[in-house]
Amino acid sequence: MKIIIVGCGRVGFALAKQLSEENHDVTVIDVKAGKLERMLAVLDVQAIEGNGTSFRVQQEAGVRECDMMVAVTGQDEVNLLCCLIARRSGIRHTIARVQNPIYNEEIQYLSDELGLSMTINPRLACAKNIARLIEVPGALDITTFSRGRVELLRLPIPKDSPIDGMSIIDFSNKISHDTLVTAIERDKEVIIPNGRTKLLAGDDMYVILRPANIHKLLPKIGIKAKPIRSVMIAGGGATAYYLAKQLENLPIDVKIIEQDHARCEQLSELLPKAMIIEGNASDRQLLMEEGISEKDAMVAVTNMDEENLVLSLFASKVSKAKTITKLNTISFDEALSDLPIGVVVSPKLITTKSILQYVRGLENTHGSNIETLYRMLNDRVEALEFKVRGDARVIDTPLMELKLKKNLLVCAIIRRGMLITPGGKDEILPGDNVIIVTTRLGLNDINDILE
């Protein structure tokens, strides 16, 4: 596909990298030549210096011959205008990043009036992810499939866990027959397990199960996480606002620390159930006075990655709080994995994954539609949810008889809302949602799982 990306910031760069690696013809527009030069030094893409809202600049980028426009500048209005001009120029698919809470209530109206194919709000998506992690304190990561019917969790296997040394088949028989272990990370290596694979203390395992069964599973594998009843949020930006709104109907006390006086007044009006503290979140004395040592969770979502890192490190030293750290630009995964900063969330990655899912969906052949796409383990593994159509080549055949590609696991079948943990005799039927986990990146269609 020919794709124009407007905006060469963190999201635009990451998106250009992902799409170019999947062999799309990518052109990036940005007003800053320096950003484009740095991008061209490492990516095989085209670049146009100029304003993406200019019809002339869009024409120079080949807008009339392109399949998609993705506008991800830092200004919502610019993104919306870029997509409107592109639509008027004949592009069928337009995606805009829209972050300001003022537009959140009107997003459906804007999408309809401007003909947008998709809008993405990274801060809202990030806040929803954090809220779910607070609801399930023992999880390191959570992704939702099949509109909330199934979740993929990343769980640590603690020392002295009952499942240390247990095979996958024994885990199914003795611990939970309706939970499927889809992937294991061990010493930075990725394992797509079979029935003989053994689970070891120190592993991180990815499991698929129903949300209602999560709290039953955690104690069975030795995770002792008490419910979170108090949360401190460092930073009072849009992510903090969205997160507090997600938590306001739960039995959780929320405290937000923000140093801008006007923003504190605004948050006090918008979030009457939250306590708003005016002050510098990096002030050690303030944090101690506000009770960081007694909090159940500390969420660092300031606009500075470095500050978020330091705050989470400090929280891990002075409390037993679950720490959640928002990072956008720091990419030293090897170093970060050894730091006690808890769970790392990235609005940038959430945005690129959502857009990549939409692009993949357009590339489906005729066997299925991609409903959900999730990359994990530093983008080495993909979990995909396919909606199966009647002409798919995988239907009406027992899984044991399908010639599946290696390093690929059929993890779940959702049929009429019911979760099926598949065995060799199960079949995929038209209308099913099927979740696949694989190290073979780039699948676009359910038929691609076959050799």
C-alpha positions as CSV (number, residue, x, y, z in Angstrom):
1,M,0.0,0.0,0.0
2,K,1.0,3.6,-0.6
3,I,0.7,5.5,2.7
4,I,1.3,9.1,3.7
5,I,2.2,9.9,7.3
6,V,2.0,13.5,8.4
7,G,4.2,14.2,11.4
8,C,7.7,12.9,12.1
9,G,7.6,12.9,15.8
10,R,7.9,9.8,18.0
11,V,4.7,8.2,16.8
12,G,5.3,9.2,13.1
13,F,8.8,7.8,13.2
14,A,7.8,4.5,14.9
15,L,4.9,4.1,12.5
16,A,7.0,4.8,9.4
17,K,9.5,2.2,10.7
18,Q,6.8,-0.5,11.2
19,L,5.1,0.1,7.9
20,S,8.2,0.2,5.8
21,E,9.4,-3.0,7.4
22,E,6.2,-4.6,6.2
23,N,7.0,-3.4,2.7
24,H,4.6,-0.5,2.4
25,D,5.4,2.5,0.2
26,V,5.7,5.2,2.9
27,T,6.0,9.0,2.5
28,V,6.4,11.2,5.5
29,I,5.5,14.9,5.6
30,D,6.9,17.2,8.3
31,V,7.7,20.9,8.6
32,K,11.1,20.2,10.2
33,A,13.9,19.2,7.8
34,G,16.1,18.0,10.7
35,K,13.6,15.3,11.8
36,L,13.2,14.1,8.2
37,E,17.0,13.9,7.7
38,R,17.4,11.8,10.8
39,M,14.6,9.5,9.7
40,L,16.0,9.1,6.2
41,A,19.3,8.1,7.6
42,V,17.8,4.9,9.1
43,L,14.6,4.2,7.2
44,D,13.8,3.3,3.7
45,V,11.0,5.8,3.2
46,Q,10.3,9.0,1.2
47,A,10.2,12.5,2.9
48,I,8.5,15.8,2.0
49,E,9.4,19.0,3.9
50,G,6.2,21.1,4.3
51,N,2.9,21.6,6.0
52,G,0.6,18.6,5.8
53,T,-2.4,20.8,5.7
54,S,-1.2,22.3,2.4
55,F,-3.0,20.8,-0.7
56,R,0.2,21.5,-2.7
57,V,2.4,19.6,-0.3
58,Q,-0.1,16.7,-0.3
59,Q,0.0,16.7,-4.1
60,E,3.8,16.6,-4.0
61,A,3.5,13.6,-1.7
62,G,1.3,11.9,-4.3
63,V,-2.0,12.1,-2.4
64,R,-4.1,11.2,-5.4
65,E,-2.3,7.9,-5.9
66,C,-2.1,6.9,-2.2
67,D,-4.3,4.4,-0.4
68,M,-4.1,6.0,3.1
69,M,-3.3,9.1,5.1
70,V,-2.2,8.9,8.7
71,A,-2.0,12.3,10.5
72,V,-0.1,12.0,13.8
73,T,1.3,15.5,14.5
74,G,1.1,17.0,18.0
75,Q,-1.9,19.2,17.1
76,D,-5.4,17.6,16.8
77,E,-6.7,20.3,14.5
78,V,-3.9,19.9,12.1
79,N,-4.5,16.1,12.0
80,L,-8.2,16.6,11.3
81,L,-7.6,19.1,8.6
82,C,-4.9,16.9,6.9
83,C,-7.4,14.0,6.8
84,L,-10.2,16.3,5.4
85,I,-8.0,17.5,2.6
86,A,-6.9,14.0,1.8
87,R,-10.4,12.7,1.7
88,R,-11.4,15.5,-0.7
89,S,-8.4,14.5,-2.8
90,G,-9.8,10.9,-3.2
91,I,-8.0,9.0,-0.4
92,R,-10.5,6.4,1.0
93,H,-8.7,5.7,4.3
94,T,-7.8,8.4,6.7
95,I,-6.6,8.1,10.3
96,A,-6.2,11.0,12.7
97,R,-4.6,11.1,16.2
98,V,-6.9,13.1,18.4
99,Q,-5.8,13.5,22.0
100,N,-7.5,16.6,23.5
101,P,-10.3,15.6,26.0
102,I,-12.5,18.4,24.6
103,Y,-13.0,16.3,21.4
104,N,-13.5,13.0,23.2
105,E,-17.3,13.5,23.6
106,E,-17.6,14.6,20.0
107,I,-15.3,12.1,18.3
108,Q,-18.1,10.1,16.6
109,Y,-19.6,13.3,15.1
110,L,-16.2,14.4,13.9
111,S,-15.4,11.0,12.4
112,D,-18.8,11.0,10.5
113,E,-18.6,14.6,9.3
114,L,-14.9,14.4,8.2
115,G,-15.2,10.9,6.8
116,L,-12.4,9.5,9.0
117,S,-11.8,5.8,8.8
118,M,-10.3,5.8,12.4
119,T,-9.3,8.1,15.2
120,I,-6.8,7.1,17.9
121,N,-6.4,8.8,21.3
122,P,-3.1,7.5,22.7
123,R,-3.6,9.1,26.1
124,L,-7.1,7.6,26.5
125,A,-5.9,4.2,25.3
126,C,-2.9,4.4,27.7
127,A,-5.2,5.3,30.6
128,K,-7.5,2.4,30.0
129,N,-4.5,0.0,29.9
130,I,-3.3,1.4,33.2
131,A,-6.7,1.2,34.8
132,R,-7.0,-2.5,33.9
133,L,-3.5,-3.1,35.4
134,I,-4.7,-1.5,38.6
135,E,-7.7,-3.7,38.6
136,V,-5.5,-6.8,38.3
137,P,-2.4,-5.9,40.4
138,G,-0.6,-9.2,39.8
139,A,-0.4,-8.7,36.0
140,L,2.5,-7.1,34.2
141,D,0.5,-6.5,31.0
142,I,-3.1,-7.0,29.8
143,T,-4.6,-7.0,26.3
144,T,-8.2,-7.4,25.5
145,F,-9.6,-9.6,22.7
146,S,-13.0,-10.3,21.3
147,R,-14.4,-7.1,22.8
148,G,-13.6,-7.9,26.4
149,R,-14.6,-11.6,26.3
150,V,-11.0,-12.8,26.5
151,E,-7.8,-11.3,27.8
152,L,-4.1,-12.0,27.3
153,L,-2.1,-11.5,30.5
154,R,1.6,-11.3,31.1
155,L,2.2,-12.9,34.5
156,P,5.5,-13.5,36.4
157,I,6.1,-17.0,37.9
158,P,7.4,-16.2,41.4
159,K,9.9,-18.1,43.4
160,D,8.5,-21.2,45.2
161,S,5.5,-21.1,42.8
162,P,3.4,-24.3,42.7
163,I,3.9,-24.4,38.9
164,D,7.7,-24.2,39.0
165,G,8.9,-27.2,37.0
166,M,5.4,-28.1,35.8
167,S,4.7,-29.0,32.2
168,I,2.1,-27.2,30.2
169,I,-0.1,-30.3,30.0
170,D,0.1,-30.7,33.8
171,F,-0.7,-27.0,34.2
172,S,-3.9,-27.5,32.1
173,N,-4.9,-30.7,34.1
174,K,-4.0,-29.5,37.6
175,I,-4.2,-25.7,37.7
176,S,-6.7,-24.5,35.0
177,H,-8.0,-26.3,32.0
178,D,-9.6,-23.2,30.6
179,T,-6.3,-21.2,30.7
180,L,-3.8,-21.5,27.8
181,V,-0.2,-20.6,28.1
182,T,0.6,-18.9,24.7
183,A,4.2,-17.8,25.1
184,I,7.0,-17.8,27.7
185,E,9.9,-15.4,28.1
186,R,13.0,-17.0,29.7
187,D,16.3,-15.2,30.0
188,K,15.3,-12.8,27.2
189,E,14.4,-15.8,25.0
190,V,10.9,-16.4,23.5
191,I,9.3,-19.9,23.7
192,I,6.1,-20.8,21.9
193,P,5.2,-23.8,24.2
194,N,3.9,-27.3,23.5
195,G,2.5,-29.7,26.0
196,R,5.9,-30.9,27.1
197,T,7.3,-27.4,27.7
198,K,8.1,-26.8,31.4
199,L,7.3,-23.6,33.3
200,L,10.1,-22.3,35.6
201,A,10.3,-19.7,38.4
202,G,11.5,-16.5,37.0
203,D,9.7,-16.9,33.7
204,D,7.1,-14.4,32.4
205,M,4.3,-16.3,30.9
206,Y,1.5,-15.1,28.6
207,V,-1.9,-16.7,29.2
208,I,-5.3,-16.4,27.6
209,L,-8.4,-16.7,29.7
210,R,-11.7,-15.1,30.5
211,P,-11.6,-12.0,32.7
212,A,-13.8,-13.6,35.3
213,N,-11.2,-16.3,35.9
214,I,-8.2,-14.1,36.4
215,H,-8.5,-13.7,40.2
216,K,-9.0,-17.4,40.6
217,L,-5.8,-18.2,38.7
218,L,-3.3,-15.8,40.4
219,P,-3.2,-17.5,43.8
220,K,-2.9,-20.9,42.2
221,I,0.4,-19.9,40.6
222,G,1.7,-18.2,43.7
223,I,1.0,-14.5,42.9
224,K,-0.1,-12.8,46.1
225,A,-1.3,-9.4,45.1
226,K,-3.7,-7.5,47.4
227,P,-6.4,-5.3,45.8
228,I,-5.4,-1.7,45.0
229,R,-7.4,0.8,47.1
230,S,-5.2,3.9,46.8
231,V,-3.3,5.4,43.8
232,M,-0.9,8.3,43.6
233,I,-0.6,9.8,40.1
234,A,2.4,12.0,39.3
235,G,1.5,14.5,36.6
236,G,-1.8,16.1,35.8
237,G,-2.0,15.9,32.0
238,A,-4.5,14.3,29.8
239,T,-3.4,10.8,30.6
240,A,-3.9,11.4,34.4
241,Y,-7.3,12.9,33.7
242,Y,-8.4,10.0,31.6
243,L,-7.1,7.5,34.2
244,A,-8.8,9.2,37.1
245,K,-12.1,9.1,35.1
246,Q,-11.6,5.4,34.6
247,L,-11.1,4.8,38.3
248,E,-13.7,7.2,39.8
249,N,-16.4,4.5,40.0
250,L,-14.1,2.0,41.7
251,P,-13.4,1.8,45.4
252,I,-10.0,3.5,44.9
253,D,-8.7,6.7,46.4
254,V,-7.0,8.8,43.7
255,K,-4.5,11.5,44.5
256,I,-3.0,13.6,41.6
257,I,0.1,15.7,42.0
258,E,0.4,18.6,39.5
259,Q,2.5,21.7,39.8
260,D,0.6,24.0,37.4
261,H,-1.9,26.1,39.4
262,A,-4.4,26.6,36.6
263,R,-4.3,23.0,35.7
264,C,-4.9,22.0,39.4
265,E,-8.0,24.2,39.4
266,Q,-9.3,22.7,36.2
267,L,-8.7,19.1,37.5
268,S,-10.5,19.9,40.7
269,E,-13.6,20.9,38.7
270,L,-13.4,17.9,36.3
271,L,-12.5,15.3,39.0
272,P,-14.5,16.0,42.1
273,K,-13.8,12.5,43.5
274,A,-10.0,12.8,43.2
275,M,-7.7,14.8,45.5
276,I,-5.6,17.3,43.6
277,I,-2.3,18.4,45.2
278,E,-0.5,21.4,43.8
279,G,3.2,20.7,43.9
280,N,6.3,19.3,42.1
281,A,5.9,15.5,41.8
282,S,9.7,15.1,41.9
283,D,9.9,16.8,45.4
284,R,10.9,13.9,47.8
285,Q,9.5,15.7,50.8
286,L,6.1,16.3,49.2
287,L,5.8,12.7,48.1
288,M,6.5,11.5,51.6
289,E,4.1,14.0,53.2
290,E,1.4,12.9,50.8
291,G,1.8,9.3,51.8
292,I,3.6,7.6,49.0
293,S,5.0,4.9,51.4
294,E,1.4,3.8,52.1
295,K,0.0,3.9,48.6
296,D,-1.0,0.7,46.8
297,A,0.0,2.0,43.4
298,M,2.2,4.8,42.0
299,V,1.6,5.9,38.4
300,A,4.2,8.2,36.9
301,V,2.7,10.0,33.8
302,T,4.5,13.3,33.7
303,N,5.6,14.6,30.3
304,M,9.3,13.7,31.0
305,D,10.4,10.1,30.7
306,E,13.4,10.7,32.9
307,E,11.2,12.1,35.7
308,N,8.8,9.1,35.4
309,L,11.7,6.7,35.7
310,V,13.1,8.4,38.8
311,L,9.7,8.6,40.5
312,S,9.0,4.9,39.9
313,L,12.5,4.0,41.2
314,F,11.9,6.1,44.3
315,A,8.4,4.6,44.9
316,S,9.9,1.1,44.7
317,K,12.4,2.0,47.4
318,V,10.1,3.6,49.9
319,S,6.9,1.5,49.4
320,K,5.4,-1.8,48.3
321,A,3.3,0.0,45.7
322,K,2.7,-1.4,42.3
323,T,4.6,1.1,40.0
324,I,3.4,1.9,36.5
325,T,5.7,4.1,34.4
326,K,4.8,5.9,31.2
327,L,7.7,6.1,28.7
328,N,7.7,7.4,25.2
329,T,11.2,7.9,24.0
330,I,13.6,5.7,26.0
331,S,14.2,2.5,24.2
332,F,17.0,0.8,26.1
333,D,14.9,-2.3,26.8
334,E,17.8,-4.4,28.2
335,A,18.6,-1.8,30.8
336,L,15.0,-1.0,31.7
337,S,14.1,-4.6,32.2
338,D,16.6,-4.8,35.2
339,L,15.2,-1.7,36.9
340,P,12.5,-1.9,39.6
341,I,10.1,0.5,37.7
342,G,7.2,-1.9,37.5
343,V,5.1,-2.0,34.4
344,V,6.0,0.2,31.5
345,V,3.3,1.7,29.3
346,S,3.9,3.6,26.1
347,P,1.2,5.7,24.3
348,K,3.5,5.7,21.3
349,L,3.4,1.9,21.0
350,I,-0.3,1.8,21.7
351,T,-0.8,4.2,18.8
352,T,1.4,2.4,16.3
353,K,-0.1,-1.0,17.1
354,S,-3.6,0.3,16.6
355,I,-2.8,1.8,13.3
356,L,-0.8,-1.2,12.2
357,Q,-3.8,-3.4,13.0
358,Y,-6.1,-1.3,10.8
359,V,-3.5,-1.4,7.9
360,R,-3.2,-5.2,8.2
361,G,-7.0,-5.4,8.2
362,L,-7.1,-3.8,4.8
363,E,-4.7,-6.4,3.5
364,N,-6.8,-9.4,4.3
365,T,-7.4,-11.7,1.4
366,H,-10.7,-13.5,1.6
367,G,-10.6,-15.8,4.6
368,S,-10.9,-13.4,7.5
369,N,-10.7,-10.0,9.0
370,I,-8.2,-8.9,11.6
371,E,-10.1,-7.8,14.7
372,T,-7.1,-7.3,17.1
373,L,-3.4,-7.1,16.7
374,Y,-1.0,-7.1,19.7
375,R,2.8,-7.2,19.6
376,M,4.7,-8.4,22.7
377,L,8.1,-9.4,23.9
378,N,9.8,-6.4,22.2
379,D,7.9,-7.0,19.0
380,R,9.2,-10.5,18.6
381,V,5.8,-12.1,18.9
382,E,2.3,-11.2,17.6
383,A,-1.1,-12.2,18.9
384,L,-3.8,-11.8,16.3
385,E,-7.5,-12.2,16.4
386,F,-9.2,-13.2,13.2
387,K,-12.9,-13.1,12.3
388,V,-13.3,-16.2,10.1
389,R,-15.4,-16.1,7.0
390,G,-17.1,-19.0,5.2
391,D,-14.5,-19.3,2.4
392,A,-11.5,-19.7,4.7
393,R,-9.3,-22.8,4.0
394,V,-9.0,-23.6,7.7
395,I,-12.7,-24.3,8.4
396,D,-14.4,-27.7,9.1
397,T,-11.1,-29.5,9.6
398,P,-9.7,-30.8,13.0
399,L,-6.8,-28.7,14.1
400,M,-4.6,-31.8,14.3
401,E,-5.1,-32.3,10.5
402,L,-4.2,-28.7,9.5
403,K,-0.6,-28.2,8.3
404,L,0.2,-25.3,10.5
405,K,3.3,-23.2,10.3
406,K,6.0,-23.7,12.9
407,N,6.3,-21.4,15.9
408,L,2.5,-20.8,15.8
409,L,-0.2,-21.6,18.3
410,V,-4.0,-21.6,17.9
411,C,-4.7,-20.2,21.4
412,A,-8.5,-19.6,21.5
413,I,-11.7,-20.0,19.6
414,I,-14.6,-17.7,20.5
415,R,-17.9,-19.1,19.2
416,R,-21.1,-17.2,19.8
417,G,-19.5,-15.5,22.8
418,M,-18.2,-18.8,24.4
419,L,-14.5,-19.4,24.8
420,I,-13.1,-22.7,23.6
421,T,-9.6,-23.7,24.6
422,P,-8.7,-25.6,21.5
423,G,-7.5,-29.2,21.3
424,G,-6.5,-31.3,18.3
425,K,-10.0,-32.5,17.6
426,D,-11.6,-29.0,17.6
427,E,-12.5,-27.3,14.3
428,I,-12.6,-23.7,13.2
429,L,-16.1,-22.7,11.9
430,P,-17.4,-19.7,9.9
431,G,-18.2,-16.9,12.2
432,D,-15.6,-17.9,14.8
433,N,-13.1,-15.5,16.3
434,V,-9.7,-17.2,16.4
435,I,-6.7,-16.0,18.4
436,I,-3.2,-16.9,17.0
437,V,0.1,-16.3,18.8
438,T,3.2,-16.6,16.6
439,T,6.8,-15.5,16.1
440,R,6.1,-15.4,12.4
441,L,5.4,-11.7,12.0
442,G,3.2,-10.2,9.3
443,L,0.2,-12.5,9.1
444,N,-2.7,-10.8,7.3
445,D,-5.3,-13.5,7.0
446,I,-6.3,-16.7,8.8
447,N,-5.2,-18.7,5.8
448,D,-1.6,-17.5,6.4
449,I,-1.3,-19.9,9.4
450,L,-1.1,-22.8,6.9
451,E,2.1,-24.0,5.4
